[in-house]
Amino acid sequence: MARSCNFDRQEKLILAMELFWQKGFAETSISDLVGHLGINRFSLYNSFGDKQNLYRECLRFYLDYYSFGASDTLLHEKAGLAEIEAYLARFVALQREQKYGCFMQNAVLEKSLNDESVLQECQRLFCRLQTSFTQVLQVCQARGELLAHVQPHQVAAFLVLQLQGIRVLGKAGEYELLDNAFVVLQDYLRSLSANQTA
């Protein structure tokens, strides 16, 4: 029978996530984790299993509480093009705060070729984003706010692609390039509106 831990498990999970986010899976040792989390090896293994299992749990936590939480505004029934633009603007601004890039994107680049679970989490993220964008755009079209010829699922896929590019430019510190590109993205989104003024 596993012994119960005498610490806040979620707090330690967040600390582990931050360390993996900063250093990557390969460069994070068990000793690093023990030191950063402030627990001994027995407690680490007893609470989280091995390093691989802890890493996977960190990825799931990141998606559920960071990535998905940030996109909740797109789930509102009244969400429209303005909400999509606001979401993208917040995403662009976030790049200046997250100097280590996107934890999920980093994981995909490092681990997806040899860890199916990482690839599955990545697919879960992309599916959630595309579904959210598609639903908003479909509702906009039904309300007559989106041009009739626009294909919501195609635009949604394009926006998911843009998010990944934004992450790469942010990690590279190319903020001026990012800001200039975002102006074009804003213009594109506004061009889809059926309520444009001459």
Backbone hydrogen bonds, N-H to C=O, Kabsch-Sander energy under -0.5 kcal/mol:
donor,donor_aa,acceptor,acceptor_aa,energy
9,R,7,F,-0.8
12,K,8,D,-1.9
13,L,9,R,-2.2
14,I,10,Q,-2.4
15,L,11,E,-1.8
16,A,12,K,-2.4
17,M,13,L,-2.5
18,E,14,I,-2.4
19,L,15,L,-1.8
20,F,16,A,-2.7
21,W,17,M,-2.7
22,Q,18,E,-1.9
23,K,19,L,-2.8
24,G,20,F,-2.6
28,T,25,F,-1.1
29,S,27,E,-0.7
33,L,29,S,-2.1
34,V,30,I,-2.8
35,G,31,S,-2.4
36,H,32,D,-2.7
37,L,33,L,-2.8
38,G,34,V,-1.3
39,I,34,V,-1.1
44,L,40,N,-2.2
45,Y,41,R,-2.8
46,N,42,F,-2.8
47,S,43,S,-2.0
48,F,44,L,-2.5
49,G,45,Y,-1.6
54,L,50,D,-2.2
55,Y,51,K,-2.5
56,R,52,Q,-2.1
57,E,53,N,-2.2
58,C,54,L,-2.3
59,L,55,Y,-2.1
60,R,56,R,-2.1
61,F,57,E,-2.3
62,Y,58,C,-2.6
63,L,59,L,-2.3
64,D,60,R,-2.6
65,Y,61,F,-2.6
66,Y,62,Y,-2.1
67,S,62,Y,-1.9
68,F,63,L,-3.3
70,A,66,Y,-1.8
71,S,67,S,-0.9
72,D,69,G,-1.1
74,L,71,S,-1.6
75,L,72,D,-1.8
76,H,73,T,-0.8
79,A,76,H,-2.0
84,I,80,G,-1.9
85,E,81,L,-2.6
86,A,82,A,-2.3
87,Y,83,E,-2.4
88,L,84,I,-2.4
89,A,85,E,-2.4
90,R,86,A,-2.3
91,F,87,Y,-2.0
92,V,88,L,-2.4
93,A,89,A,-2.3
94,L,90,R,-2.0
95,Q,91,F,-0.7
95,Q,92,V,-1.0
96,R,93,A,-1.2
97,E,94,L,-1.4
98,Q,94,L,-1.6
99,K,97,E,-1.0
101,G,98,Q,-1.8
103,F,101,G,-0.5
106,N,102,C,-2.9
107,A,103,F,-2.2
108,V,104,M,-2.3
109,L,105,Q,-2.2
110,E,106,N,-1.9
111,K,107,A,-3.5
112,S,107,A,-0.7
112,S,108,V,-1.3
114,N,111,K,-1.3
115,D,111,K,-0.9
118,V,115,D,-0.7
119,L,115,D,-1.5
120,Q,116,E,-2.2
121,E,117,S,-2.0
122,C,118,V,-2.2
123,Q,119,L,-2.4
124,R,120,Q,-2.0
125,L,121,E,-2.0
126,F,122,C,-2.6
127,C,123,Q,-2.5
128,R,124,R,-2.1
129,L,125,L,-2.6
130,Q,126,F,-2.8
131,T,127,C,-2.6
132,S,128,R,-2.4
133,F,129,L,-2.7
134,T,130,Q,-2.7
135,Q,131,T,-2.5
136,V,132,S,-2.0
137,L,133,F,-2.5
138,Q,134,T,-2.6
139,V,135,Q,-2.2
140,C,136,V,-2.4
141,Q,137,L,-2.3
142,A,138,Q,-2.3
143,R,139,V,-1.8
144,G,141,Q,-1.2
145,E,140,C,-3.0
146,L,140,C,-0.8
147,L,192,L,-2.7
150,V,147,L,-1.2
154,Q,151,Q,-0.7
155,V,151,Q,-2.2
156,A,152,P,-2.6
157,A,153,H,-1.8
158,F,154,Q,-2.1
159,L,155,V,-2.2
160,V,156,A,-2.1
161,L,157,A,-2.0
162,Q,158,F,-2.1
163,L,159,L,-2.1
164,Q,160,V,-1.4
165,G,161,L,-1.7
166,I,162,Q,-2.6
167,R,163,L,-2.0
168,V,164,Q,-2.0
169,L,165,G,-2.4
170,G,166,I,-2.4
171,K,167,R,-2.5
172,A,168,V,-1.8
173,G,170,G,-1.2
174,E,169,L,-2.4
175,Y,173,G,-1.6
178,L,174,E,-2.1
179,D,175,Y,-2.7
180,N,176,E,-2.3
181,A,177,L,-2.3
182,F,178,L,-2.1
183,V,179,D,-1.4
184,V,180,N,-1.1
185,L,181,A,-1.9
186,Q,182,F,-2.7
187,D,183,V,-2.2
188,Y,184,V,-2.3
189,L,185,L,-2.4
190,R,186,Q,-2.5
191,S,187,D,-1.6
192,L,188,Y,-0.6
192,L,189,L,-1.2
193,S,190,R,-1.1
194,A,145,E,-2.3
195,N,145,E,-0.5
196,Q,193,S,-0.6
